């Protein structure tokens, strides 16, 4: 009996000896794992800080270089100003791409500061272009009978008049005031409007004062301005730069772009491909879905625009009137079952 008891005691001791080191090893392993996790988190934070610091320095340096290019255009001859402004435009587009590629490690306030600075730069560039390279103006004048006889034999498009659905606008509507020549459409109601790639590629396009119109823009403009439109359906090919929307209501917009900035807009649907982010301000009732329009030369127009087909942040919207971490009440996503996938061309 004593032998059995002694052997039982040895078994108990052996069992305890095994359990104590095992618990200690598990505790030590947990401590090492936690230390490694903290180290990785610290290194990740350090990398983010370093990336942010590099971005800020590079962004400010490139922005200053563009501002210098804009400033030297004052007083320059037209040829020099054109060359300098083209260079500034190219550098601004590169800066936009740099911002897009850096978004993943930038804090929200850094991102907004950079977007605001870039927008200010784009505005300054546009203003300087208007100042240094004013567009030619035209006015409709009374014509002689000889001129009228010649024009009777020439198609309306060759005679310098705009044709909409086979009809020319009334002379009284066109000749009211002297107009600045622009690429786009203005002051029209209840018509179908179309521009081709040959007309809009690498140009700034303006759509303004349109009501109940269907607009189709085939090609790749540099920028697109949409202002004071209501009840319209606007489809546009890839915009290499920014799309600016102001005072838009009850309208559908279908377009790819590098950046979308929307102001004072209500009850509007946006089918979007955007490589940076969409920005809204003073808007409500704006809803978003992915870009769904297709036409035969769309792929070619994407190549011209330089937009990244693989990057689409259509659902990432910044509301400058809603700084809380919760969802803004001013915009929503269109439910999949309600999204439109086919469009009249």
C-alpha positions, 0 to 999 in steps of 0.5 A: 500500500505504501508503495502504491501511495508513493507512486501516486504522489509521484504522479501528482507531482509530475502532473503539476510540474507539467501544468505550471510551465505550460501555463507560463509558456502560454502567458509568455507567448501571449505577452510576446504576441502583444509586444509584436502587435504593438511594434507593428502598429507603431511601425505602421503609424510611423510609415503613415506619418512619414508618407503624410510628411512626404506628401505635404512637402511634395504637394506644396512644392509642385503647387508652388511651381504651378503658381509660378507658371501661372504668374509669369503669363501676365504680360506674355505674348499669346504664343508664350502664354499658351505654352506656359498655360498648357504646361501648368495644366499638365502639371495640375493634372499630375498633381491631381493624380498624385493626390488620388494615389495618396488618399489611402494614408491621408487623414480627412483634414489633410485630404480636404486641405489638399482638395481645396488647394487644388481647386483654388489652383484650378480656378486660378488657372482657368481665370489666367487662361481667360485673361491671357487667352481671351476667346474670340467673340462673334455677333450676328449682323444683318446680311446683304441679299448677295450673302443670303443667296450664297447661304441658301446654297450652303448647309446650315452647319457650313453657314455657321449656324448650330443645328439641333435635331435638324432645326436651327435656333430662331434668329431672334433668340441667337442675336439678342446679345453678343455671345462668347464662343464656347464649346457646349450648349446654353439657354435651351429647352426640350431638345436633344443635344449632341457633341462628338469627340472631334468637338469636345476632346481636350476642350472645356465644355459648358452646359448652362441654362438647360431645361428638360434637355437630353444631352449626349457628349461623346469624347473626352473633354478636359473639364465639364461645367454644368450650371443652372440645369433642371429636368435634364439627362446628361451623359458624357464620356470620360472627363480627364479633369474635373466636373463642376456642377452648380444649381442643378435640380431634378436631373440625371448625370452619367459620367466618368471623371477625375473629380466631381464637385457639386454645389447647390444641387437637389433631387439629382441622380449621379451615375459616376466613375470617379478616380478621386472622390465626389464632393458635395456642398449645399446639396440635398437629395443627391443619390449615387450609383456606378457609371453604366453608359456605354457607346462604341468609342468609350474605350478609346475615350478612356485612353484619351482621358487617362482615367484609371478604369480599375479605380472607381470611388463612386460611393465615397462622397465627402459632404462639406456641410456634414463633418460628423462621422455618421452618414450625411443625410444629404446624399444616398446610394441608389438601390441596385434594383432601382439603378438604370443600366440602359440609356438612349443614345 
